[in-house]
């Protein structure tokens, strides 16, 4: 029964975008949240699903902390935050933001499957899935359960340590047959809040070099912007409130690449 429900739900979704990273701290959840908002701002019907069991960040980033979801029998109703945007997070099921989640692998798999099968998204153009970092149980479960069409957007920062972990993420996608839409290099320089110029804080270009090495598309660079930090902490998606900043313009270009690739089947990395 659950498998039938799962397949039915996934058939109603045009494209599933798994936002992945090889390690934590690279801004993956921020990218996922702003990607969902940007797609919704273009008039697409979008769902944003947070399956980071141990560190759900989407409620905070979207200004939804403390919110709870409604259930109708087996169906879970996502929160509607805009006309074209619905959000679901494991964080909405926890007793408090401080409550730890102590689950073994099989329990995580079961919960993720229930989320995918039981959440009443309706028809969507895109489901953006914020997966936990690494290549463990949760991203593997999502990749195996969502069906096609689905593709990965991989987030990194320029440092060698992050690049090494992201290389494993690309290999993970290739091993399980999940197409890669491309790599985003986040925190690539600092966007000055006064003049708008981007200043290199540490070396850049690592994400683009890795994309070339792994034969996957490079989607672009996102500079650090102090306004992005403030927006995330206040629960106001950055791209919605600061559309004229260098970081927001860079993000808009990246979103355009993602839409084009997902519409044309331009992802690479299939096994």
N, C-alpha and C positions, 0 to 999 in steps of 0.2 A: 504493500500500500504506500509506504513512505517513498519507495523508489519511483512509483508511478507519479506521485505528487511532485517529486523532485524534477523529473523529466518534463512534466507539464509546465512547471514554473520556469524552467530554463528555456523552454521553447518560446515563451512570451518575451524573452529578452534578446534584443538584437545583437549586442556585443558585450562580452564580459571582459573587463580590463583588470588584471591582477597587478597591483602596484607592489613590487618586491624590492628588497634590498639585501645585500649580503651581511650587513651588520646594523646594529642600532645606532641612533644618533645622527643619521644622515638627512633627516627631514622627510622621510618617506610619508608619514601620516599627513604632514602639511601639504605635500605634493598631491596626495590622494584627495584631500578635502578640497583644495583649490581647483583640481582637475574636474571634480564633480560639479562644483559651482560654475566653473567656466563653461562646461558643456550645457548646463541648465540655462545659463544666460544666453546661449545661442538658440534656445528654444527646443533643445532636445529633452526628452523625458529620461530622467536619470535617477538611479538608486545608488546610494553610498552605503556600503556594507563594511563594518569594522569587525574583523575576526581575530584581532590581536587579543588573545585570551588573557594574557598576563599583564598587558599594558594598553588597554583601550584608550586611545587619545582623541578619537573623533568627537565624543560628547563635549570635551573641553574646546576643541578647535571650532566646533559649530555652535557654541553657546547653548548646549543642551544638557549640561551637567544637572543631575538631580531629576531628569525627566524619566518617566516610566512609560512602557508600551502597553497597549490594550491587546487582549486575546479574545478571540471568538472561537471557542472550541479548540481545534488544533491550529487555527490560523493566528499568526501574529501580525499586527498592523504596524508598519513602520511609521515613524514620525514624519509628517509633511511639513517641511520648513519653507517651502516655496511652491509655486504652482507646478513646477516641473521637477522638483527635487524631494526625494524621500530618503530617510536615514534610518539605519538599524545598526545597533552596536551591542555587543555583549555587556558593555558598561551599563546599558539600560536595565539589565536583569540583576545587577549586583546590589546588595543591601546598601553599600556606601562606596565612595571612591577609594576608601582605605582598605576595603575588604580584599584579602588575598584570594587568588584562584589557585587551588592546589589540586590539579587534575592530571592524571596520567594520559598517555597517548590515546587509548581507545575512547576515553571520555571526551577528549577534545574532538576526535573524529565524529563522534555521535552528535555533539552539540553543533558542530559546523554543518553537518548534514541536515539536522533539524532546521537550522537557520535558513539554509538554501531551499529546503522543501516546504517549510511552513510559513515563511514570510510572504504576505500578500502584497507583492509589488505591483500587480497589474501588468500592463504592457509597458516595457521600457525600451528606449533606444540603446542605453548603456547602463551596465551595472559596474560601478567602480568599487573594487574590493581592496581594502587596506589590510594586507597580510602582515603577520609578524615577521621580524627579520630572520634571516637564515634560510636554510633549506630543509627544515624539519617537518614535524607532523602536520602543522597547520597549513603552510603553503602547499604541501603535497596533497593534503585532503581536498583543499579547494580546487586545485588544478585537476584532480581526478574526478571531482563531482560536478563541475559546472558544465561540462560538455562543450560543444562547439556552437558558434564561433567564440573563441576566447584567445587572449594574447596577453603578454606581460609587458609592463613598463617598469624598467629597472632604474632605481635611484642610487647614485653614489656621490661622494665628495671627492675632491681631486687627489687627496693624499694616497700614497702607495699602500698603506695599511687597508684603507677602504677599498681600493681598486682590487687588491688581492682577494678580498671576500666577495666582491661583486663578480669577479671572474668565475667563482664557483656558482653564483646564481645563474649566470648565463649557461654554464655547463649543465646545471640542474634543469633548466628549461629545455635544453636540447635533449637531455636524457629522457625526459618524460613526454617529449613531443609537443611542448607548449611554444607556439610562435612568440618571438620577441619583437615587439613594435619598435623598441629602441631603448637607449640609455640616456638618462638625464644627469648632467653634472650639476649638483646642487652646491650652494655655498662657494661658488666660483668667483672669488673676488668680493669686494665690499662696495655697495652702491652708496656713495656719499649722500646723506640726506639734505645737504645744502646745494651742491652743484650738480648732482646726478651722475657724476663721473664714477666709473667702476675702477677701484684700486685693488691690485693683486695683493692679498695678504700672505698667501703662500702659492706655490706653483700651481698653475692651472693646466688644463688640457689632458689630464689623466683619463677622464671619461671618454673623450673623443679618441684618444689613442687606444683604449681598451676596445671600443666599439669597432675600430678598424681591425684590430688584432683578432677579435672574435667574429668578425664578418656579420655584424648586426648594425642597424642604423644608429646614428647619433642624433638625438632629438634637440639638443641645445644645452646652454649653460644658464643657470639661475644664480645671480649674485646675492650675497647676503644683504638684506635691507632691514634696518632697525624697525621700520614700520611693520614688517612681516612678523617679527617677534611680538610686538605690541598687539597686532591683530589676532594672532594665535592665542595669546594669553587672555584677551578680552572676548574671545568667541565670535569674532567678526572675520569671515573669510577675507584674506588679504586682497585677492584679485577683484573682489566686489567693491571694496572701499578705496583702493589705491590704484585705479586702472591706468593712470598716467605716469606711474613711476617706471624706471628702467626695468626693475624686476618683474612688474606686472606685464609690461610689453614683451619681455623675453618669454614669460609664461604663456602669453597669448599666442606667440609664434610656435611654441612647443605644442600647445593644444591643437593648433591648425595642422601640424605635422601628424599628430596622433589621429585626428579625424580623417585626414587624407589616407593614412596608412591602413586604418581599420576599415575604411570604406572600400579601398581598392584591393585589399588582401595583400598589402605590401610588407607584412611582417616576415621576418626570417627566423631561422633557428629551429625549424622543424626537424625531427629525426628522420 
